Amino acid sequence: MKKYAILAALLLLSVTAARAGEPGLDIWDIYVNVDYAYEGDETLTLFNLPDGTGSPFSEAQLPDGSLTDATLRIQLLDNYYVPVPDFPAEDMWLESFDHEMLPCLGGTTADFNTDADGWTVWATPLHAGGFSTSPCVLYINGMIPVDWYNLDLQFNSGDISGDGQVNLADLSIFAGSFFGDYAFEADFFCDGVINLIDVGAMAHGMGGSCP
């Protein structure tokens, strides 16, 4: 795995939960060590659905439509480079740089609190709609880590409109691209062509909504 050791200081980061054994600790400098499974240079695409039945990170798509692993792991360290355990998953989330990937409430948070070594992961499918071709950004407590390495990971969804559900409005948008000019937001298989595979993905998502 390619490891991006990013010592990204988040100065004066307010923490919502005190660390075990240090009940008075509310603010400190924090550092992020990033381990991204994908080792290539191409931009990947992750297919999301608001009900969480989209693609896991292990099934991100290359530009030719083939699958690859985009699992993201991060480790939080304090200013003494000691792992930060049990940091709340809900305080770590992903967004697209342009904010056009539209998550459900809590739909892009980490899979679990940081473990005893300070690690957590994004592996399971996101709960999200909308679409974006901009880079993927990490937020911790509402802040982007300094010098954070933006992942070349873009997003699309059966919830094209980004209203939190896959319905006839999305089907209408999809049909316009299926029978008209190519549009990224309707290319769910992300191979440069809108065809029956994408129809199947649209059908799979129909009726789903945010939890």
PyMOL commands that set and color helices and strands:
alter all, ss='L'
color gray80, all
select helices_A, chain A and resi 57-59+89-91+168-178+184-186+196-205
alter helices_A, ss='H'
color red, helices_A
select strands_A, chain A and resi 2-4+13-14+27-28+30-36+44-48+60-61+67-68+72-78+92-96+101-103+119-122+128-130+136-140+153-157
alter strands_A, ss='S'
color yellow, strands_A
deselect
rebuild
show_as cartoon
